[in-house]
Amino acid sequence: MVSKAAVVLLVGLLGMVYQATQLPPPQSNGSAEDSPVTSSRIRLKDGRYLAYKERGVPKENARHKIIIVHGLGSSKEMNFLAPQELIDDLGIYFLLFDRAGYGESDPDPKHTVKSEAFDIQELADQLQLGSKFYVIGVSMGSYSTWSCLKYIPDRLAGVAFVVPVVNYRWPSLPDSLIREDYRRKLVQWSIWFANHAPGLLYWWATQKWLPSTSVLERNPLFFNERDIDTLKTISGFPMLTQDKLREQGVFDTLRRDFMLAFGKWEFDPMGITNPYPKNESSVHIWQGYEDKVVPVQLQRFVSGKLPWIRYHEVPDGGHLIVHYNGVSEAILRALLLREEAVLYRPRKSRVLP
């Protein structure tokens, strides 16, 4: 016969399992209207606000207008280390914005990979960027950039991906390439918890007595030596700290963003056709050879399947190459002037495990 203690223990365990599937009551809805707004914003057709920041030369004087799309845990305040002399000489105007739910932009209850492209298009139209503009997508911001190539290719003057994430659910990825990739397994488990036990994921991210995101910024599992040195000089990932993750709106935004990036897409990027068949412009991928977040083998496969993409490797680069001195300049020169920097040519002498 089952003892009372066993019954109590079983009920307790069931309660813990149930709690793991529940998020704590929201402290806010994550809307930019919950706190004083300091950024410039536009109001989209569906009523949401999108916050943005302008840099570079004045828009009316610009010869090149570039929208930069930030990654997970970042914002419109991200650094893009382009020399001022180059910006002035080429007449570059930069537009950075907080993607849905980030910073001072409202969350999108109908958020999809496709909707990201149309947020960008509407932002460009309301700010009168003209019929064409460039897009540079960084890390997780790559899914928005692929979406632009798929849904609004006629609006793109040129495109650059910087260490773009690769979704392991793309049908075109061969199983032999991803089967043993430990990052794939981490993504699969993370998606499962985000879907089925968000409360447990929230607890793990915010508790203090086990290492979680608190060790992210210096963890050699994610960053190579040059990345770790770079993290000493930049602000890092302010939205991924435990204090910020305790804010329900921040946690929800990051969870949904991750689930979109690595969930089932409406299209396979390997099926996208060349938007510049007459070589009128170009698309680029910039990858760190020692990137521990996105394996170099996957980027080589993607660029091999889409030979119209110009592929570049930073030989000693990790996942944070956008913060390295000289890389942003090389990205701009390749995108706007079609120059190739010898320093950043691919190195194929060895393959990382």
N, C-alpha and C positions, 0 to 999 in steps of 0.2 A: 504494500500500500504506500502511496506517495506521501511523504511527510509534509507537514505544514511548511517547513523551512524550504523544501524543494519547490513547493507551489509559489511561495513568496519570491524565491529566486527567479523562477520562470517568468512570473508576472513582471518582475523588475527588468529582466532582460528584454521582454517584449516591449516594455515601456521605453527602454533605451533605443531599441530598433525603431520604434515609431518616432521618437524624438529626432533620430538621425535623419528621418525623411522630411522633417519640418524645419523651415527657417524661423528664426526668432521674429517676433512682431516688428515690422519695419518702423524705424525711427523717422524715416522720411521716404518720400517716393522717388528720391534721386533726381528730382527736377531742379533745373537751374533756378527756378523761382523760389526755392526754399531758403536761399541765402542771398545777400546783396550781390547784384550783378555788376561787375566792373569791366567786362569785355564788350566789344562791339558784337552785335548779333543780328541775324536776319530771322524773319518768321517764314517758315516753310508753308506750302499750300495746305498741309494737314494740321497746321496750328502749332507745331513744335518750333522751338527756337534753336538755332545753330550758332554757336559762338565761334568767332574767327579772329585772326591776328594778321596784320599786313607787315611785311618787311621788304627791304630792298629799295629800289628806286620807286618814286611815285608811279602809280598805276598809269596815269595819263602819259607818262614819258617812257614807259616800258616797251622794249622790243620783244621781250620774252616773258610770258606770264606762267608761273609754275605753282601748282597746288601740291603741297606736301601732305601726305597721309601718315599719321603717327601709328605706332604699334600698341601692343598690350601694355597697360599701365602708364602710358605716356600721355601727351596732350599737345595742344597748339603751342606750348612753351618749349617744345623740344629744340635742341640745338641742331643746326645744319651749318657746319663750319666752312662757309664759303668766304674767300678773301673779299674784302670790301672793294678792292681795286678791280677784281674780276666782275663783281656785281655792277659796278659803275660802268666799266668798259662795255659790257654786253647788254646793259640796260635790263637787268633782271628784277622782276617783281615777284615776291613770294607771298603766297596765301596759305596760311596754316589754319586748321580748324579743329575743334573738339568733335570727334565722332559721336554718334548718338549715345547719350548717357554719360559721356565723359565731361569733366570740367564744368563749364557753364552751358553745355548743350543739353537739351531735354532728352530723356530716353524715348525710344521708339517702340511702342507695344507691338508693332507689326514688323519689327526689324528682320530683314533678310539680307542675304548676300546681294541680291538684286537691288534692294532699296538703297544700299550704300552708293551705287553708281548714280542714282537719281538725286540723292542728297547732294552729291558733288556737282552734278549738272545744274541743279537749282541754285546752289551757292554761287557758281560761276555766272549764271544768268542774272541773278539779283545784283551782283557786284559788277556787272557789265564787263566781263573779261573778254568778250568777243566770241566769234564763232569757234575758235580753237584755243586750247590751252594745254600745257604740259602737266603730267602727273608723275610724281615720284612717291612710291609707296615703300614704307620701311617696315620690315619684319611682319607683324600681324596686319599692318596696314596693306599688305599685299593682296588680301582677299578683296578689299575694296577696289584695288587697282586692276586685278583680273576682271572684276565685275565691270569696270569702265571699258576694258578692251572688248568684253562680250556685248555690252548693251549700248554703249555710246561711243563706238570707235570713230565715228565721223567728227566728234568734238575734240579728238586728241591730236595735238601737234607733235607729240612724242611721249614716250613712257620710259621710266627707269624703275626697276625693282631693286631694293637694297636688302640683302639677306632675306628674301621672301620665304615665309613658312610654306611648307609643302603639306597638303592634306593627304593623309594616308588612305583616305577613302576615295581618292580619285580613281575611277575605273581603269585608267590607262597605266597606272603604276604596276609593274610586274611583281608578283608575289616573291620571286627570288631576290628582289632588291630590298624588300622591306620586311621579310618574314622574321629575321633575327635582329632587327633594329630595336634596341631597348627603348628608344624614344617613342616608337610606335606603341609599345606596351604601356608606357607612362601616359600617353595621350588617351589610349583606350580606357584605362582605369579612371583617369580624371574625368572623362566624359560620362562614364557610368555613375560616378559619385555626384557629378553636377546634375545629372538627370534624376537619379533615384535616391540620393542621400545628401541633398544640399546642406542640411543642417550639420551633418558630420563633417563635410568639407569646410563649412564655416568655422566649426569648432577647431579643426586642425589648423586652419589658417590664422586663427586669432588667439589660441592658447599660448601660454608663455613657458611651459615646463618641458616641451618637446621642440626640437628645431624644426622649423617649417620655412616660411618665407623669410624669416629673420636671417637666414644664412644664404639667401639667394645671391646677394650681390658679390660675394667673395667665393662662391662655390666652384671649384674646378670641374665639377660635373657639367656645368653650363658654360663656363668661360675659360678661354686659354690665358696664357700669361699676359699677353698684350692687353686683353680685355680687362683683366684684374688691375693692371697698372692704370688703364684708362678710367676705371671706376673711382680711382683716388682723386681724379680731377674734375668729375662731372657730378651732377646731382643724383644720378642713379635712377631708381624707379620709385618715385614718391608715392604712387598709388598702391604699391605692393608692400608697403610697410604694415605691420600689425595694427598700428593705430588707425590708419586709413581703412584697412579692411574691416575694422569693427563698424564702420559706417555702412549701414545696410545698402544704401544706394550705390556705393562704390563696389561692394562685394557683388551685388546683382549685375552691375554693368560688366565687370570683369568675367563673371561666370558666363553670362550670355554671349559676350564677345568670343570667348574661348570656344563655346559650343557651336557658334556660327562658323568660325574659322576651320574647325575640325569636324563639323557635322556633314550631313549630306547636302551637297550643292545642287543647284538647278542645272548645272552644266559641268563639263569636264574641260579644264583649260587646254588640254592637249588637242581639243577639237576646234579651237579658235583659229581663224584664218588670218593671214598677214594683213594688217590694216594699211600697209604701205607697199602695195604690189609694184609700184613704179619707183620705189626707193626714194620717195619724197620725204620720208623721215625715218625714224628708227625706234626700236624697243630694246632695252638693255636689262641684263641681270648682273648684279654685282654680288659676289659671294666671297666670304672668307674661307680660305683653304683649310683652316683649323677650327672652323665653326663647330661647336659642340651642341648647338641647338638644332640647326638644320644641316644634315650631312651633305658634304660636297658632292657625294655620288648622286644624290637626288637632284641637285641643281644641274649637274652635268647631263643627267637623263632628260630633264625637262628641256634644256636648251638643245639637246640632240634631237628631240621629237619636234621641236619648233625651230628649225634652222635659221629662220628669219630674225630670231632674237640674238643680239650680240652679247656674248657671254664673257665676263671678266672675273678673274680670281685675284684676291689680294693674298700673296704667298704666306705671310705670317699672320693673316687676319682671322679674328674670331667672329662672334656675332655682333660686336659693337663697332664695326668698321666705319659706320657713319660718323663716329666721334673721333676717328683718327685724323691727324693732320694730313692734309693733301688729298684725302679720298673724296671729299665732297667736291673739291675743285675738279678732280679727274672725272667725276660723275657728270658735272655740268659741261665740261669741255667735250666729253663724248656725246652727250645728249644734244647739245646746242651747236657744236662746231664739228662734230664727227671726228674729233681727235682721239688718238689712242696713246695712253701713257705706257711707256715701256715697263715701268715699275710694276704695273698691275696686270701684266699678261698672265694667262693661266700657266700653272706649273703642273706638269703631268708625270713627273719622275717617280712619284710614289702616291699611294692611296691610303688614306687613314682607315683604320679598322672600324 
